[in-house]
């Protein structure tokens, strides 16, 4: 399990230049708070089980890079890069009763059209007591809408 969690976090450490997808032409650097707000929109939509809103909060296929996580609900390797299965994945997590809570957020600046961030996130399901995990991601801020391009939940936070 720890190997899967570390692999998920390792994906998030890939520099922006190595991201496979491209931000849209109207992408611009995120202003203070924009990347945090898109993360908050994701968590609100996830907890509300609002699949249409979840679909909108993630970048379209051309700009989507990956959504990865270790257990519970492992999503790694080729599955992490497959935007077409993302909503089905969320539906499966909802069936497990998963809820999310943002514990902390830190913006790490903009580069190559992406706003990088890291976070701590509490996850809980019917079989998982509230547990805090660390993660990283990248948002795209654009006139066409702010979205998440990269989301990677890594290992549990000790303590």
C-alpha positions as CSV (number, residue, x, y, z in Angstrom):
1,X,0.0,0.0,0.0
2,X,2.8,2.4,0.9
3,X,4.4,1.8,-2.5
4,X,1.2,2.7,-4.3
5,X,0.8,5.9,-2.2
6,X,4.4,6.9,-2.9
7,X,4.0,6.2,-6.6
8,X,0.9,8.5,-6.6
9,X,2.9,11.3,-5.0
10,X,5.8,10.8,-7.3
11,X,3.6,11.5,-10.3
12,X,2.9,14.9,-8.7
13,X,6.6,15.7,-8.6
14,X,6.9,15.7,-12.4
15,X,7.8,19.2,-13.5
16,X,5.3,21.2,-15.6
17,X,7.5,20.9,-18.7
18,X,6.9,17.1,-18.6
19,X,3.2,17.3,-18.4
20,X,1.7,15.6,-21.5
21,X,-1.3,17.8,-22.1
22,X,-1.3,21.5,-22.9
23,X,-3.2,24.3,-21.2
24,X,-5.8,26.0,-23.5
25,X,-4.8,29.1,-25.5
26,X,-6.6,31.4,-23.1
27,X,-4.7,30.2,-20.0
28,X,-3.2,32.8,-17.8
29,X,-1.3,32.8,-14.5
30,X,-3.6,32.2,-11.6
31,X,-4.2,35.1,-9.3
32,X,-3.9,34.6,-5.6
33,X,-6.6,32.4,-4.4
34,X,-7.8,31.1,-7.8
35,X,-6.2,27.7,-7.6
36,X,-7.5,27.3,-4.0
37,X,-11.0,28.2,-5.2
38,X,-10.9,25.6,-7.9
39,X,-9.8,23.0,-5.4
40,X,-12.6,24.0,-3.1
41,X,-15.1,23.7,-6.0
42,X,-13.8,20.2,-6.6
43,X,-14.3,19.2,-2.9
44,X,-17.7,20.8,-2.7
45,X,-18.9,19.0,-5.9
46,X,-17.4,15.7,-4.8
47,X,-19.1,15.8,-1.4
48,X,-22.4,16.8,-3.0
49,X,-22.0,13.9,-5.5
50,X,-22.6,16.5,-8.2
51,X,-21.2,14.6,-11.2
52,X,-21.8,17.4,-13.8
53,X,-20.0,19.9,-11.6
54,X,-17.1,17.4,-11.1
55,X,-16.9,17.0,-14.8
56,X,-16.6,20.8,-15.3
57,X,-14.0,21.3,-12.5
58,X,-11.5,19.0,-14.3
59,X,-9.7,20.1,-17.4
60,X,-11.1,18.7,-20.7
61,X,-9.1,15.8,-22.3
62,X,-6.8,18.1,-24.3
63,X,-5.6,19.8,-21.0
64,X,-6.0,17.0,-18.5
65,X,-2.9,15.3,-17.3
66,X,-3.8,12.9,-14.5
67,X,-5.8,12.1,-11.4
68,X,-4.0,9.7,-9.2
69,X,-4.4,8.4,-5.7
70,X,-3.3,5.5,-3.5
71,X,-5.7,3.5,-1.3
72,X,-8.5,3.6,-0.7
73,X,-9.7,3.8,-4.3
74,X,-6.3,3.3,-6.0
75,X,-6.0,5.1,-9.3
76,X,-2.5,4.8,-10.7
77,X,-0.6,4.1,-13.9
78,X,-2.6,4.3,-17.2
79,X,-5.9,4.7,-15.3
80,X,-4.7,7.9,-13.7
81,X,-4.2,9.5,-17.2
82,X,-7.5,8.4,-18.6
83,X,-9.9,11.4,-18.4
84,X,-12.7,9.4,-19.9
85,X,-13.0,7.2,-16.8
86,X,-12.8,10.0,-14.2
87,X,-16.5,10.5,-13.6
88,X,-17.0,6.7,-13.3
89,X,-14.2,6.7,-10.7
90,X,-15.9,9.4,-8.7
91,X,-19.2,7.5,-8.9
92,X,-17.4,4.4,-7.5
93,X,-15.9,6.5,-4.6
94,X,-19.4,7.9,-3.8
95,X,-20.7,4.3,-3.6
96,X,-18.0,3.8,-0.9
97,X,-19.3,6.8,1.0
98,X,-16.1,8.8,0.5
99,X,-16.1,12.4,1.7
100,X,-13.2,14.9,1.5
101,X,-12.2,17.9,3.6
102,X,-9.4,20.3,2.7
103,X,-7.1,20.6,5.7
104,X,-4.4,22.9,4.3
105,X,-3.5,24.4,0.9
106,X,-0.4,26.1,-0.4
107,X,0.0,27.7,-3.8
108,X,3.4,27.2,-5.3
109,X,3.4,29.6,-8.2
110,X,2.8,29.5,-11.9
111,X,4.8,28.0,-14.7
112,X,4.1,27.0,-18.3
113,X,0.4,27.8,-17.9
114,X,-0.1,25.8,-14.7
115,X,-0.6,26.9,-11.2
116,X,1.1,24.4,-8.9
117,X,-0.2,23.7,-5.4
118,X,0.1,21.2,-2.6
119,X,-2.5,20.2,0.0
120,X,-3.5,18.1,2.9
121,X,-6.8,16.4,2.5
122,X,-8.9,14.4,5.0
123,X,-10.5,11.4,3.4
124,X,-13.1,9.2,5.0
125,X,-15.3,6.3,3.8
126,X,-17.6,3.8,5.5
127,X,-14.5,1.7,6.2
128,X,-11.9,4.4,6.6
129,X,-11.9,6.7,9.7
130,X,-11.0,10.3,8.9
131,X,-7.4,10.2,7.7
132,X,-5.2,13.0,6.4
133,X,-3.2,12.5,3.2
134,X,-0.8,14.9,1.4
135,X,-1.0,15.7,-2.2
136,X,0.0,18.0,-5.1
137,X,-1.7,19.3,-8.2
138,X,-1.9,21.8,-10.9
139,X,-4.7,24.1,-12.0
140,X,-5.3,26.0,-15.2
141,X,-6.8,29.5,-14.9
142,X,-8.4,30.6,-18.1
143,X,-11.1,32.9,-19.4
144,X,-13.0,29.7,-20.5
145,X,-13.0,28.5,-16.8
146,X,-10.6,27.5,-14.1
147,X,-9.9,23.7,-13.9
148,X,-7.7,21.1,-12.3
149,X,-5.3,19.4,-14.7
150,X,-3.3,17.4,-12.2
151,X,-4.4,15.9,-8.9
152,X,-2.3,13.4,-7.0
153,X,-3.0,12.2,-3.5
154,X,0.0,10.6,-1.9
155,X,0.8,9.1,1.5
156,X,-0.9,9.5,4.8
157,X,0.3,12.3,7.0
158,X,1.9,10.9,10.2
159,X,0.6,11.9,13.5
